[in-house]
Structures are given as structure tokens and as C-alpha cells.
Amino acid sequence: MPNEIKHDIVELKKQYKNFLDDRDHNLEKLEIELQKPNIFNILGIGRMEIRHSNFLGWLLDPNGSHGLRNKFLIRILRDLALEKKNTLDIIDVCKLNFNNVDVRREYSITYKDKKGSIDILIIFREDNLVICIENKIDAKDSKNQLKDYRDYINETFKKEDKDDVEYKNIFVYLTPNGDEPKKDKTEKKYWCNYSYKDAIIEHLTHTQDSITDSTIKTYISDYLTTLKSEIMGIQDEAQELANAIYENHKPIIDFVVANRDANKEYQQFWKKERAWVFDFAEKFIDLINNADSKNKYELGYVKNAITVKQKMEGQNRYYNIYLIYQGKDKDVNIDFVFSAKEVLDNRKESVKKILDNPKQMDYTDNPAYFTIYSVGKFKKELIAIHEKRFELA
């Protein structure tokens, strides 16, 4: 046995040397790539909707300091002009007066005694054209939100008398993948589904080459990198290099991963950087353990979430607890992962009945997975859900 262990160590040292002597210089390339500063990562705003709205609003302003002029905005308008929901003709896009455009960000409104803020509002004063953009990255639309926004815009921007030109009011629902509204389903026929993936990233990539200012070019390049990695999960150059390094040095990397305590490292991160989420998770697992005395659960830690896992072989994960941003506020969401049997037993329908506010649930195409938002507001219901999920027939 000692000789076998010695042989393993010797082999690992050889593999380590090969790793350091990487002939393709991928390690050096990756180190250079990782050392590149990204202003959005530095500020920690990769998934904050309000920050994306602010940056997009700046890019969409043809009179902004970015140097794009109307190149980015006009591409967006051409897309919208092809939507049957809109009255804007693609031929008329180039005739618009881009010198008199008012781009508002977080445009505050009060409608039916309710306050709200439209993420991006673009007003062509001389052309009677208004573009209302609702930007959703993690959060979903709330009940009547889109209808209220649309009614407000239509009542605010309309012709005053019969001789005036009719307003063209266009409503855009912007999400990473061009999803439809979740809550205001009747609004689907009014709002254009628009995506970061197929529109924003593509158009911005095509237009950034026209920028001469090196600082602005860096900002936009950083923004594209953030959109691809943080919002869309698209591989950037650093990820491609990481994959290449892993393929060439899989044994040594697997050994390192298997023998490092990443769980402890991330636990320290959540304790220090997001202490209130850590405290919530600690209280939540105590409640879960009390709700299910037959099994024991433990917290696990990854970069983006704290997981709640049942203590069993394979450590099946049952919950993800993660931080979200709702405007200026922070909150916690929980992902639920159901087993096949639970899905067949229609447990999710039972869960809906338990909740007083089921509109805060969001289902995906995968029937074994759904999310509950703002869980800190109804902890008792979460325990009832857990008990329902694991009760024995």
C-alpha cells in the first residue's frame, strides 16, 4: 500500500509539472484574461435590474456620450417595427427626428393611487412615438403591473384633438430569453417580447466597432461580457480557456477539486459578505429539521446559493436559497426541486393551496422545478410546504 501511495504522488507531481508547463500557454492566457478589470464585476451589479436599465437607457439615448449616436437605438426600432402588435412602419424609422428624443430611466408614475417606475421610457417628441420598456432579469411582473403601465402611457401620451397626429405607443417586455409576461397574461397581445440573447447582445456587438473613444469601448465590452456570462451563461474567452485547460489536464484538476474544501470556503463567503442571507438559511434549516424529524438536512454552499440537502448518499438537493435584488431592496428567493413521484402526485397543486399568495410562485417548463419569491414574508407557509412534500402516503 505505501508503494502504491508513493507511486500516486509521483504521478501527480508529473501531472502537476505538465500542468505548469502547458505547451499551449493556456494558463498564462487565462491569468491575463482574469486580470482584466470589468467595471460591472467590480461594482457587483451583474444582475441588478435597475443598473442594467440605467446603462441600457444611456446606450439608447442617441444624444448620449457613448458615441453610438442612433446606431443602437435604430436597430431596436427596426425590430419593433416588424412586430404586428405595433403601428410603427419600418420605412418610417429612418425618418424619425433623433435630435429630439427624451430617454427617461426609472420614470416614476402614480396611477390608480399606486406608485411605480417604468424602467426605460423613450419619447420622440416631434414624432408622437413612445417606447415603454419593462426590464426583467430575475424578478417577474407583478399582478396588473403591465396593464397599469400601458394604461398610464396611453392616457398620458395621446392626441389632444382630432387634428393631431395619433401617438404610436409601443410596449416592450425585455427578459434574458424573450419570455412572455407571467402574471398579466392578458397583456401578451400588447407587449412585445424582447430578449438580451437575440437582440441586445447581437445589436450591441455590431455597433460597438463604430466607437472611437477607448474608455467608452471598454465600458461596452465589459457590459457585453457581463451580459453573456452573468445573464445568459454564455461562455466568454476565459471560460473557453478554462475548458481547454481542464480537457488537457483533467486528472490533476479532478484531484485538486476532490481534495479541497470548497464548501468551507463558500461558507465563509456567505457568513462574511451576505451575513443576513446566511442567518436566514440557518433559521430555515432549523425549521426544516423540526418539520421533518425522520430525516436530517444540512446546509451546503456554492457561489450563487446556499443549498439545503438531505443527509443521504449523493446528497440530493431540495432547496436553493439565493439573494435577489428588487430595485433598491434585497430579498431571498427559494428554488424547489421535486422528485418525479412528487410531480406525479401533483404535490405542487397542494403547495399552491397552502400559500395565501400563490402569485409569488413561478413554474418553469420542467415540471419538477419551481421558484417561490420573497420567502422571508411567509415562513410558516414554507414549513407547511415542506411537510406536504415529504409526508408519507
C-alpha positions as CSV (number, residue, x, y, z in Angstrom):
1,M,0.0,0.0,0.0
2,P,2.8,2.6,0.9
3,N,4.4,1.9,-2.5
4,E,1.1,2.5,-4.3
5,I,0.6,5.7,-2.5
6,K,4.2,6.8,-3.4
7,H,3.5,5.9,-7.0
8,D,0.3,8.0,-7.0
9,I,2.2,11.0,-5.5
10,V,5.0,10.8,-8.1
11,E,2.5,10.5,-10.9
12,L,0.6,13.5,-9.5
13,K,3.8,15.5,-9.4
14,K,4.5,14.7,-13.0
15,Q,1.0,15.8,-13.9
16,Y,1.4,18.9,-11.9
17,K,4.6,19.8,-13.9
18,N,2.8,19.2,-17.2
19,F,0.1,21.4,-15.9
20,L,2.5,24.2,-15.2
21,D,4.4,23.6,-18.5
22,D,1.2,23.9,-20.5
23,R,2.6,24.0,-24.1
24,D,-0.4,26.0,-25.4
25,H,0.2,28.7,-22.7
26,N,-3.4,28.5,-21.8
27,L,-2.6,29.1,-18.1
28,E,-0.8,32.4,-19.0
29,K,-3.7,33.4,-21.3
30,L,-6.3,32.6,-18.6
31,E,-4.3,34.5,-16.0
32,I,-4.2,37.6,-18.3
33,E,-7.9,37.2,-19.1
34,L,-8.9,37.0,-15.4
35,Q,-6.7,40.0,-14.5
36,K,-8.7,42.2,-16.9
37,P,-10.8,44.6,-14.8
38,N,-14.5,44.6,-15.5
39,I,-16.3,47.6,-14.1
40,F,-19.6,45.7,-13.7
41,N,-18.0,42.9,-11.8
42,I,-16.0,45.3,-9.6
43,L,-19.2,47.1,-8.6
44,G,-21.0,43.8,-8.1
45,I,-24.0,44.8,-10.2
46,G,-24.1,42.0,-12.8
47,R,-27.7,41.0,-12.1
48,M,-29.2,44.2,-10.7
49,E,-32.1,45.2,-13.0
50,I,-32.0,48.9,-12.1
51,R,-28.3,49.2,-13.1
52,H,-29.0,47.4,-16.4
53,S,-31.9,49.7,-17.1
54,N,-29.7,52.7,-16.4
55,F,-26.9,51.5,-18.7
56,L,-29.3,50.5,-21.4
57,G,-31.1,53.8,-21.2
58,W,-27.7,55.5,-21.7
59,L,-26.9,53.4,-24.7
60,L,-30.4,54.0,-26.2
61,D,-30.0,57.8,-26.0
62,P,-28.9,59.0,-29.4
63,N,-27.5,62.1,-27.8
64,G,-25.6,60.3,-25.1
65,S,-21.9,60.5,-24.5
66,H,-21.3,56.9,-25.8
67,G,-20.6,57.9,-29.4
68,L,-23.0,55.4,-30.9
69,R,-25.4,58.2,-31.8
70,N,-28.6,56.5,-33.0
71,K,-26.9,53.3,-34.3
72,F,-28.1,51.1,-31.3
73,L,-31.5,52.6,-30.9
74,I,-32.4,52.4,-34.6
75,R,-31.6,48.7,-34.6
76,I,-34.1,48.2,-31.7
77,L,-36.7,50.3,-33.5
78,R,-36.4,48.2,-36.7
79,D,-37.1,45.1,-34.7
80,L,-40.1,46.6,-33.1
81,A,-41.4,47.9,-36.4
82,L,-41.7,44.3,-37.6
83,E,-43.9,43.3,-34.7
84,K,-47.6,43.0,-35.7
85,K,-48.6,44.4,-32.3
86,N,-47.1,47.8,-33.3
87,T,-48.2,50.5,-35.7
88,L,-44.6,51.7,-36.4
89,D,-43.6,51.1,-40.0
90,I,-40.0,50.1,-40.6
91,I,-39.8,52.5,-43.5
92,D,-40.6,55.4,-41.1
93,V,-37.8,54.5,-38.7
94,C,-35.1,56.4,-40.6
95,K,-37.4,59.5,-40.9
96,L,-37.7,59.9,-37.1
97,N,-36.1,63.0,-35.5
98,F,-33.4,61.6,-33.4
99,N,-32.2,65.0,-32.3
100,N,-35.3,65.5,-30.2
101,V,-35.5,62.3,-28.2
102,D,-36.1,62.2,-24.4
103,V,-34.9,59.0,-22.7
104,R,-36.1,58.6,-19.1
105,R,-34.8,55.9,-16.7
106,E,-36.8,54.7,-13.7
107,Y,-39.6,57.1,-14.8
108,S,-41.8,57.5,-11.7
109,I,-45.6,57.4,-12.1
110,T,-48.7,57.3,-9.9
111,Y,-51.7,55.5,-11.4
112,K,-54.9,54.5,-9.6
113,D,-53.3,55.6,-6.3
114,K,-50.4,53.2,-6.9
115,K,-46.8,54.3,-7.4
116,G,-44.5,52.6,-9.8
117,S,-41.5,53.3,-12.1
118,I,-41.1,52.5,-15.7
119,D,-37.7,51.1,-16.3
120,I,-37.0,52.9,-19.6
121,L,-39.2,55.4,-21.4
122,I,-38.2,56.8,-24.8
123,I,-40.2,59.7,-26.1
124,F,-39.9,61.1,-29.7
125,R,-41.5,64.5,-29.1
126,E,-42.0,65.6,-32.7
127,D,-43.0,62.2,-34.0
128,N,-45.6,61.2,-31.3
129,L,-43.8,58.0,-30.7
130,V,-43.3,56.5,-27.2
131,I,-41.4,53.3,-26.3
132,C,-42.1,51.9,-22.9
133,I,-39.6,49.2,-21.8
134,E,-40.1,46.9,-18.8
135,N,-36.8,45.2,-17.9
136,K,-37.0,41.9,-16.1
137,I,-33.8,39.8,-15.3
138,D,-34.6,37.8,-12.1
139,A,-37.9,39.3,-10.9
140,K,-41.2,38.7,-12.7
141,D,-44.0,41.2,-13.5
142,S,-46.5,41.6,-10.6
143,K,-50.2,41.5,-10.9
144,N,-51.7,44.3,-13.1
145,Q,-48.2,46.0,-13.3
146,L,-48.0,45.9,-17.1
147,K,-51.7,46.8,-17.6
148,D,-51.3,49.8,-15.3
149,Y,-48.2,50.9,-17.1
150,R,-49.8,50.6,-20.5
151,D,-53.0,52.4,-19.4
152,Y,-50.9,55.2,-17.9
153,I,-48.9,55.6,-21.1
154,N,-52.0,55.6,-23.3
155,E,-53.7,58.2,-21.2
156,T,-50.7,60.4,-20.8
157,F,-49.5,60.3,-24.4
158,K,-52.5,60.7,-26.7
159,K,-53.6,63.3,-29.3
160,E,-55.4,66.3,-27.8
161,D,-57.8,67.0,-30.6
162,K,-59.0,65.4,-33.9
163,D,-56.4,67.3,-36.0
164,D,-53.5,66.0,-34.0
165,V,-51.4,63.0,-35.2
166,E,-52.2,59.8,-33.3
167,Y,-49.5,58.6,-30.9
168,K,-47.7,55.4,-31.6
169,N,-47.2,53.8,-28.1
170,I,-45.0,50.7,-28.1
171,F,-44.6,48.4,-25.1
172,V,-41.6,46.2,-24.7
173,Y,-41.1,43.3,-22.2
174,L,-37.4,42.7,-22.0
175,T,-36.0,39.5,-20.5
176,P,-32.9,37.4,-21.0
177,N,-34.6,34.9,-23.3
178,G,-37.6,36.9,-24.6
179,D,-40.1,35.4,-22.2
180,E,-43.8,36.3,-22.1
181,P,-45.3,38.1,-19.1
182,K,-46.1,35.7,-16.2
183,K,-48.8,37.5,-14.2
184,D,-50.6,39.8,-16.7
185,K,-51.3,37.1,-19.3
186,T,-53.9,39.3,-21.0
187,E,-51.2,41.8,-21.7
188,K,-49.4,39.4,-24.1
189,K,-51.2,40.9,-27.1
190,Y,-49.9,44.4,-26.3
191,W,-46.3,43.9,-25.1
192,C,-43.5,42.8,-27.4
193,N,-41.3,40.0,-26.1
194,Y,-37.7,41.2,-26.5
195,S,-34.5,39.4,-25.4
196,Y,-31.0,40.2,-24.3
197,K,-29.9,37.0,-26.0
198,D,-31.2,37.5,-29.6
199,A,-31.4,41.3,-29.7
200,I,-29.5,43.4,-27.1
201,I,-26.2,41.4,-27.3
202,E,-26.3,41.0,-31.1
203,H,-27.1,44.7,-31.8
204,L,-24.6,46.0,-29.3
205,T,-21.9,43.7,-30.7
206,H,-22.4,45.0,-34.2
207,T,-22.4,48.7,-33.2
208,Q,-19.5,48.8,-30.7
209,D,-17.0,48.8,-33.5
210,S,-18.1,52.3,-34.5
211,I,-16.9,53.7,-31.2
212,T,-13.6,55.6,-31.2
213,D,-13.4,56.5,-27.5
214,S,-11.3,53.8,-25.9
215,T,-12.9,54.3,-22.5
216,I,-16.4,54.0,-23.8
217,K,-15.4,51.0,-25.8
218,T,-14.1,49.3,-22.7
219,Y,-17.4,50.0,-20.8
220,I,-19.4,48.5,-23.6
221,S,-17.1,45.5,-23.9
222,D,-17.3,44.9,-20.1
223,Y,-21.1,45.2,-20.4
224,L,-21.3,42.6,-23.2
225,T,-19.1,40.3,-21.2
226,T,-21.3,40.7,-18.1
227,L,-24.5,40.1,-20.2
228,K,-23.1,36.9,-21.7
229,S,-21.7,35.4,-18.5
230,E,-24.0,36.7,-15.8
231,I,-27.3,36.9,-17.6
232,M,-27.1,34.4,-20.4
233,G,-24.5,32.0,-19.1
234,I,-22.7,32.2,-22.5
235,Q,-19.1,31.2,-22.5
236,D,-16.6,34.1,-22.8
237,E,-12.9,33.7,-23.6
238,A,-12.0,33.0,-20.0
239,Q,-14.5,30.1,-19.8
240,E,-13.2,28.7,-23.1
241,L,-9.7,28.8,-21.9
242,A,-10.8,27.1,-18.6
243,N,-12.4,24.3,-20.6
244,A,-9.3,23.8,-22.7
245,I,-7.1,23.6,-19.6
246,Y,-9.5,21.1,-18.0
247,E,-9.5,18.9,-21.1
248,N,-5.8,18.8,-21.2
249,H,-5.2,18.3,-17.5
250,K,-8.3,16.6,-16.2
251,P,-6.6,14.1,-13.8
252,I,-4.7,16.7,-11.8
253,I,-7.6,19.2,-11.8
254,D,-10.0,16.5,-10.6
255,F,-7.7,15.6,-7.8
256,V,-7.4,19.2,-6.7
257,V,-11.2,19.7,-6.8
258,A,-11.8,16.4,-4.9
259,N,-9.4,17.3,-2.2
260,R,-10.1,20.9,-1.5
261,D,-12.8,22.1,0.9
262,A,-14.8,24.4,-1.3
263,N,-17.8,24.1,0.9
264,K,-16.0,25.7,3.8
265,E,-14.6,28.4,1.5
266,Y,-18.0,29.4,0.3
267,Q,-19.5,29.1,3.8
268,Q,-17.1,31.8,4.9
269,F,-18.1,34.0,1.9
270,W,-21.8,33.8,2.8
271,K,-21.0,34.4,6.5
272,K,-18.9,37.5,5.8
273,E,-20.3,39.0,2.5
274,R,-24.0,38.1,2.8
275,A,-24.5,37.6,6.5
276,W,-28.2,38.2,6.6
277,V,-28.8,35.5,3.9
278,F,-26.6,33.2,6.0
279,D,-28.7,33.9,9.1
280,F,-31.9,33.3,7.1
281,A,-30.6,29.9,5.9
282,E,-29.6,28.9,9.4
283,K,-33.0,29.6,10.7
284,F,-34.7,28.0,7.7
285,I,-32.8,24.7,8.1
286,D,-33.7,24.6,11.8
287,L,-37.4,24.9,10.8
288,I,-37.0,22.2,8.1
289,N,-35.3,19.8,10.6
290,N,-38.1,20.4,13.0
291,A,-40.8,19.9,10.3
292,D,-39.3,16.6,9.2
293,S,-38.0,14.7,12.2
294,K,-37.4,11.4,10.2
295,N,-34.7,12.9,8.1
296,K,-31.8,15.3,8.7
297,Y,-30.8,18.1,6.5
298,E,-27.6,20.2,6.2
299,L,-26.6,23.4,4.5
300,G,-24.2,23.4,1.5
301,Y,-22.6,26.4,0.0
302,V,-21.8,27.3,-3.6
303,K,-21.0,30.7,-5.2
304,N,-24.5,31.8,-6.0
305,A,-26.7,30.0,-3.5
306,I,-26.9,28.2,-0.1
307,T,-28.3,24.7,-0.6
308,V,-30.4,22.6,1.7
309,K,-29.6,18.9,1.2
310,Q,-30.9,15.8,2.8
311,K,-28.3,13.8,4.6
312,M,-28.1,10.7,2.3
313,E,-25.8,9.2,-0.2
314,G,-25.5,11.5,-3.2
315,Q,-26.8,14.4,-1.0
316,N,-29.8,15.2,-3.1
317,R,-30.5,18.9,-3.1
318,Y,-34.0,20.0,-2.2
319,Y,-33.8,23.8,-1.9
320,N,-31.6,26.6,-3.2
321,I,-31.6,29.8,-1.2
322,Y,-30.3,32.8,-3.1
323,L,-30.1,36.6,-3.0
324,I,-32.1,38.7,-5.3
325,Y,-32.4,42.5,-5.9
326,Q,-35.8,44.2,-6.2
327,G,-35.0,47.8,-7.1
328,K,-33.2,49.2,-4.0
329,D,-34.3,46.3,-1.8
330,K,-32.7,42.9,-1.2
331,D,-34.7,39.8,-0.7
332,V,-34.4,36.0,-0.8
333,N,-35.8,33.5,-3.2
334,I,-36.0,29.7,-2.8
335,D,-35.9,27.2,-5.7
336,F,-37.8,23.9,-5.1
337,V,-36.7,20.7,-6.8
338,F,-39.3,18.0,-6.8
339,S,-38.8,14.3,-7.3
340,A,-40.7,12.5,-10.1
341,K,-43.0,10.9,-7.6
342,E,-43.9,14.2,-6.1
343,V,-44.7,15.6,-9.6
344,L,-46.9,12.6,-10.4
345,D,-48.7,13.1,-7.1
346,N,-49.5,16.7,-8.0
347,R,-47.7,17.9,-4.9
348,K,-47.3,21.3,-6.5
349,E,-51.0,21.8,-6.6
350,S,-51.1,21.1,-2.9
351,V,-48.4,23.6,-2.4
352,K,-50.4,26.2,-4.2
353,K,-53.3,25.7,-1.9
354,I,-51.1,26.1,1.1
355,L,-49.9,29.5,0.0
356,D,-52.1,32.5,0.7
357,N,-50.3,34.3,-2.2
358,P,-49.7,31.8,-5.0
359,K,-48.9,34.5,-7.5
360,Q,-45.4,34.6,-5.9
361,M,-44.7,31.2,-7.4
362,D,-43.1,30.8,-10.8
363,Y,-43.1,27.5,-12.8
364,T,-40.6,26.5,-15.5
365,D,-41.0,24.1,-18.4
366,N,-39.5,21.5,-16.1
367,P,-42.4,20.1,-14.0
368,A,-40.1,19.1,-11.2
369,Y,-38.8,22.7,-10.6
370,F,-40.3,26.0,-9.5
371,T,-39.4,29.1,-7.6
372,I,-41.1,30.9,-4.7
373,Y,-40.2,34.6,-4.4
374,S,-39.7,36.8,-1.3
375,V,-39.8,33.8,1.0
376,G,-39.0,35.8,4.1
377,K,-42.5,37.1,4.1
378,F,-44.2,33.7,4.7
379,K,-42.0,31.3,6.7
380,K,-44.9,29.4,8.2
381,E,-46.2,28.5,4.7
382,L,-42.8,27.3,3.7
383,I,-42.8,24.8,6.6
384,A,-46.3,23.6,5.6
385,I,-45.0,23.1,2.1
386,H,-42.1,21.1,3.3
387,E,-44.3,18.9,5.5
388,K,-46.7,18.3,2.5
389,R,-43.8,17.4,0.2
390,F,-42.4,14.7,2.4
391,E,-45.4,13.2,4.1
392,L,-45.8,9.5,3.7
393,A,-48.8,8.2,1.7
